[in-house]
């Protein structure tokens, strides 16, 4: 049954004004409960009218399914069938001024062109309503079908002229109230009625919230609820309903519950196991690396592919829709990795960036946009251009399969899904850490993904461990040492299903360094500028975001002084707003308001703000250091950025404290920041977790001999020697620039590099070379001796670059 056609049978008879009145009632209603009651009554009236019309659709809830035309207007942000409308406040203001003959320089035109929001909840649609309420027709001509047809025209318009023509017809036919709510849907992509998606779905059908987790498509949702009898659907059925996922229908992926420590993670596992009769001694959790990429769900049927993000936004046009065509940045390569008997499947994966020069999978912080296939500077990559292929290209790390050859696997235990997953690919070779084998030592935990098709497809490696804090802590420390984003733990007992949309109590947990208190260092940054708070697209006179800077203590910066203020140079570093309460933000605004000065964005780094160095990120206002305050900022990592004068910025920054006791001269310096970035490789992790019963104390000191042990059971070739590679053995060994093969013990101070020295066994060693070309020759000479590889940072022209090499470290000395 065609849901849209069935719904339009009523939508042709119901005025759009009726829905606008519903929106008005919902908006002014006092609380969520009363809003749900109002919407439920409206839906019941809709269902009654549908029944009175008569229909050949005999499904038990066909009346609720016919609510589709209204649902598109109640939840416009989830209407996947309609892309962006391409109209914003500025274009609409000009259109209304011209259509209604409003004097361009008059007060009404000025209120539209430069709206001032008088109170909480006021938006552009409210201002527009006041401007045109006496200029619009009063009779109600438009139906719900007419309103949806208008939005379809706007979404499908090829240019601005077509959009303006469609809007002009609407202006002549709509009342002021109808225009207010239509403009709100167009501009904000929200109905603004005060009910969220959960509240709307609960009113529509008790099964709708569960179905929404596996559909994320309003059309499919209404089709499915039509099959479920509203009157016989009980609370018990609601709790046991586990809808199956469908090929080429997006769904909300299963998410990880946050853990703030290994202790809390293990407690959560035990708490979930205690719900059933489970012997905790036999419980094992699956651990794997948390990858720093873009979450993606991949749907495949034959050579046809479709991709959806975590928020169910489709990216098929970027990655490619057909595996047999050389179109898209990923699909032509991904298609080659599957076995021939895999016809259709749905995979849960992470899109990462692959560096073609270093043969390395790198996180999204490398500056490459994997979704759009371009670097942050806008330069494009050519995927099939021979020598012109760019440095980066998207690749995929797969960690779960939820659908295979016509069968949903959401109720299949996770270990069985893992087994099926590795059998999908022709290039897979079993590894020691797979299957039911447990690891005896954290060094056996393989944190790097298994390459199935180099540069295209990788398989997430995993291991089973008991539910013990020391085991989890050791593996987490290993991931911290190797600069991974974090750890993912998954429960393996019972059915361990894949639960779309579930985060809490689902059996998946994540542990990241920035979740653990005291593991990352906080930075004291000086506030040097601010940005006006935007409310519904328009700026207010309140500061809601701050730009922070670090002091330049290098020669040219430390000696620089402004003639008027005698200030040292400060370098813009990050923009931050999260972490402050409403009262704190209000207090800071009151304190700093007398000292804010408008920033001249057209003439930066000159005049009164010569002391403040900025690049592309420029504030609305600036403040002199002596009148400012210092923020203690916490972040997950440091990343390079050309938007700030410091050359780097923070990822996910948040304010943990306002340091009013700290003089502005004592804020973080660029030298301190650079040293921290170098020592922690941007991860800001300066401590390790204490592991009870281990050889490592809380300060990170070890009773072990400082020799560098073998990693992951690999041994160096017996015939290897320095002279065979043209290296001198007489030079002093230097500190390694890489910690990947060494796994040093970090302590409570910034991470220090351990020296590597030779022994008589097959251990890792460091050799010193004098030129970059010699490093390359050594790497190529050694490449045929082993397939295992590590990565080394090599300084080239002041920049750190990855170099692929095998089982040996080379440190470049000048």
Helices and strands as residue ranges (DSSP letters): H 3-11, H 16-28, H 32-53, H 62-65, H 68-74, G 76-78, H 89-99, H 107-113, H 124-132, H 144-156, H 160-173, H 176-188, H 197-204, H 208-213, H 218-225, H 235-240, E 257-258, H 262-273, G 280-282, E 284-290, E 294-301, E 304-309, H 316-319, H 331-334, G 335-337, E 344-355, E 360-362, G 364-366, E 368-369, E 374-375, G 386-388, E 392-404, E 407-408, H 414-422, G 442-444, E 450-453, E 457-459, E 462-466, H 469-481, E 486-491, E 508-512, G 513-515, E 523-535, E 538-551, H 555-558, E 570-576, H 582-592, G 593-595, E 597-598, G 607-609, E 612-613, E 621-622, G 625-627, E 630-634, E 637-640, E 648-651, E 654-659, G 664-666, H 670-680, G 723-725, E 766-769, H 772-782, E 790-796, E 799-805, E 809-812
